[in-house]
Amino acid sequence: MMSIRPLVAAAALLALTACGQGPGDAARAAMEAAGRGQTAEALERIDPEIKATAGIFIAPMLQDKAAKAKKQGGVTSVTVEKIDKTDADHAVVTTVTRFGDGSTQTDTDKVRRVDGKWYITM
């Protein structure tokens, strides 16, 4: 039987890392949550305007990402490789996700600050 303790610890750690100040923290938290199958947490990192217009399509995409990550041995880490701020409220963040099977995936995402909080956007 699987213990709930590691899941609670992972959620607490994710919540702490998501409280970071910058665009890289938002991108890393979104990738970690999506890769670990924490769809609700990942959705919290999506730009509110995008969720309002395309939210119905986002959850299945996140679930697919989690399934692919699971096949690769799960997410072991997500690191921010590069942040290019285009202005005070917009940036492009490059992250590298490492999986349990040793493979990696590089993603580049646009992020936007809304009311002081950074979100993944388009």
C-alpha positions as CSV (number, residue, x, y, z in Angstrom):
1,M,0.0,0.0,0.0
2,M,1.3,3.4,-0.9
3,S,1.9,5.8,1.9
4,I,0.3,9.3,1.6
5,R,3.3,10.9,3.4
6,P,5.5,11.3,0.3
7,L,2.6,12.8,-1.6
8,V,1.9,15.3,1.2
9,A,5.6,16.2,1.4
10,A,5.8,16.6,-2.4
11,A,2.8,18.9,-2.3
12,A,4.2,21.0,0.5
13,L,7.5,21.3,-1.3
14,L,5.8,22.3,-4.5
15,A,3.7,24.9,-2.6
16,L,6.9,26.3,-1.2
17,T,8.7,26.5,-4.5
18,A,5.7,28.0,-6.2
19,C,5.8,30.9,-3.8
20,G,9.0,32.2,-5.4
21,Q,9.3,35.7,-6.6
22,G,10.3,35.3,-10.3
23,P,9.3,34.0,-13.6
24,G,11.6,31.0,-13.3
25,D,9.9,29.8,-10.2
26,A,6.5,29.9,-11.9
27,A,7.7,27.9,-14.9
28,R,9.5,25.3,-12.7
29,A,6.5,24.8,-10.4
30,A,4.2,24.3,-13.4
31,M,6.5,21.8,-15.0
32,E,7.0,19.9,-11.7
33,A,3.2,19.8,-11.1
34,A,2.3,18.7,-14.6
35,G,5.0,16.0,-14.7
36,R,3.9,14.6,-11.4
37,G,0.3,14.5,-12.4
38,Q,-0.8,17.3,-10.1
39,T,-3.2,18.7,-12.6
40,A,-5.0,21.1,-10.3
41,E,-1.7,22.6,-9.1
42,A,-0.4,22.9,-12.6
43,L,-3.6,24.7,-13.7
44,E,-3.0,27.3,-10.9
45,R,0.2,28.2,-12.8
46,I,-1.6,28.9,-16.1
47,D,-2.4,32.5,-17.1
48,P,-6.0,33.2,-15.8
49,E,-7.0,34.7,-19.2
50,I,-5.9,31.5,-21.0
51,K,-7.7,29.3,-18.4
52,A,-10.9,31.3,-18.9
53,T,-10.8,30.8,-22.7
54,A,-9.1,27.4,-23.2
55,G,-9.3,25.8,-19.8
56,I,-11.3,22.8,-21.1
57,F,-8.3,21.8,-23.4
58,I,-5.6,22.4,-20.9
59,A,-6.4,19.7,-18.3
60,P,-6.2,16.8,-20.8
61,M,-2.9,18.2,-22.1
62,L,-1.5,18.2,-18.6
63,Q,-2.8,14.7,-17.9
64,D,-1.0,13.5,-21.1
65,K,2.2,15.2,-20.0
66,A,2.0,13.3,-16.7
67,A,1.4,10.0,-18.4
68,K,4.4,10.5,-20.6
69,A,6.5,11.5,-17.6
70,K,5.4,8.4,-15.8
71,K,6.6,6.2,-18.7
72,Q,10.0,7.9,-18.5
73,G,10.3,7.0,-14.8
74,G,8.7,10.1,-13.4
75,V,10.1,13.6,-12.9
76,T,13.2,13.7,-10.8
77,S,14.0,17.4,-11.1
78,V,13.2,20.5,-13.0
79,T,15.8,23.2,-13.4
80,V,15.6,26.7,-14.9
81,E,18.3,27.1,-17.5
82,K,17.6,30.5,-18.8
83,I,15.3,33.5,-18.2
84,D,14.9,36.2,-20.8
85,K,12.8,39.1,-19.5
86,T,11.2,41.0,-22.3
87,D,9.8,43.6,-20.0
88,A,8.9,44.0,-16.3
89,D,5.8,41.7,-16.7
90,H,6.8,39.3,-19.4
91,A,9.6,36.7,-19.8
92,V,10.6,33.6,-21.7
93,V,11.9,30.7,-19.4
94,T,13.8,27.7,-20.5
95,T,13.5,24.6,-18.2
96,V,15.1,21.2,-18.3
97,T,13.1,18.3,-16.8
98,R,15.0,15.2,-15.8
99,F,13.2,11.8,-15.7
100,G,13.9,8.7,-13.7
101,D,15.1,6.8,-16.8
102,G,17.9,9.4,-17.3
103,S,16.2,11.2,-20.2
104,T,15.7,15.0,-20.2
105,Q,13.3,17.4,-21.9
106,T,13.9,21.0,-22.6
107,D,10.9,23.4,-22.7
108,T,10.6,27.1,-23.4
109,D,7.6,28.8,-22.0
110,K,6.3,32.4,-22.0
111,V,5.4,33.7,-18.6
112,R,3.4,36.8,-17.6
113,R,3.0,38.6,-14.3
114,V,-0.6,39.3,-13.3
115,D,-1.2,41.2,-10.1
116,G,2.3,40.4,-8.9
117,K,2.2,36.7,-9.6
118,W,3.9,34.9,-12.6
119,Y,1.9,32.5,-14.8
120,I,2.6,30.4,-17.9
121,T,1.0,32.1,-20.9
122,M,1.0,31.9,-24.7
